[in-house]
Amino acid sequence: MPITPCFDPTTGASGGAAPAGGGGSLYALAPTIVNLTDGSWTLFDPDSLIKSVAHSAGSNTVTFNALAVGSNDYNWSTGADCRAPRWYRKLEISGSQVKSVDTLNFTTALVGDLVVNDFSRRVVVGPCFDPTSTVATTIAGTGGAHAKSVGGAQAQYGVWTVNGEATFSNTLQVKGLSTVMRSNNCLGSGTYIGINSAGVAIGQGSRNANVLAATGGLTLDVYVLVGVGTRNIDTIPADGQFKFSANYSAITTVFGA
């Protein structure tokens, strides 16, 4: 017969500690803060656009080398090829590597700094299969998206799928939340909600990835990718900066046959 403690040894509360059960609660999960300087991220930058990166108070500040001629190759939301810089690391949950067969729900919160406004920029954050490819369908990324035109007052937030996106623009929007679902080698789809400074939703939308079976099969490792680049076919001045914060949470679920 098990012995039940009368008091919780960590808090002194009566009744003892809560039973271990099947694991930690999934209610009110604390997200993972993206700190690109913490040593866990690897930079892939095929055209040497990144000069430096710094992290402070939850935000990443990326300083770029000059890009004199713009190209859709540096825009995450269009085109077959992508040579834009990105940081990546393997997606592990409780020490287990997430695979392409797993049913994954990945939620991102993005906040772009509108004061740092050196060029028209874009950032995407989410799971992918091959973070060091320059082919969008091989990268196979989906997740949250944020963009801002240097000459505009409105920020865009939404969802990114492979080489397209759905976004909402509004001058009152300060944060974008998005969730993508992937399972059984399918890139699934994503949804997003735009939030104002009062914490009220002011926009929403969704986008399908339209990739039922990604190349590579069911045993691919899944990575988290943080990609930066230009909003469209834009140039970048020398020492141009882009500041943003990103948090994410990831869970997998096993369903019966």
BELSUL-V340135 format. One record per helix or strand of 2 or more residues. SS is the DSSP state (~ for helix, > for strand). FROM is the first residue (numbers start at 1). TO is the last residue. If there is no record, write none. Layout:
BEGIN
ss=SS from=FROM to=TO
ss=SS from=FROM to=TO
END
This chain:
BEGIN
ss=> from=32 to=33
ss=> from=42 to=44
ss=> from=50 to=56
ss=> from=59 to=64
ss=~ from=72 to=74
ss=> from=86 to=90
ss=> from=92 to=93
ss=> from=96 to=97
ss=> from=103 to=112
ss=> from=121 to=128
ss=~ from=136 to=139
ss=> from=142 to=148
ss=> from=155 to=161
ss=> from=164 to=170
ss=> from=173 to=183
ss=> from=186 to=196
ss=> from=201 to=208
ss=> from=223 to=230
ss=> from=241 to=253
END
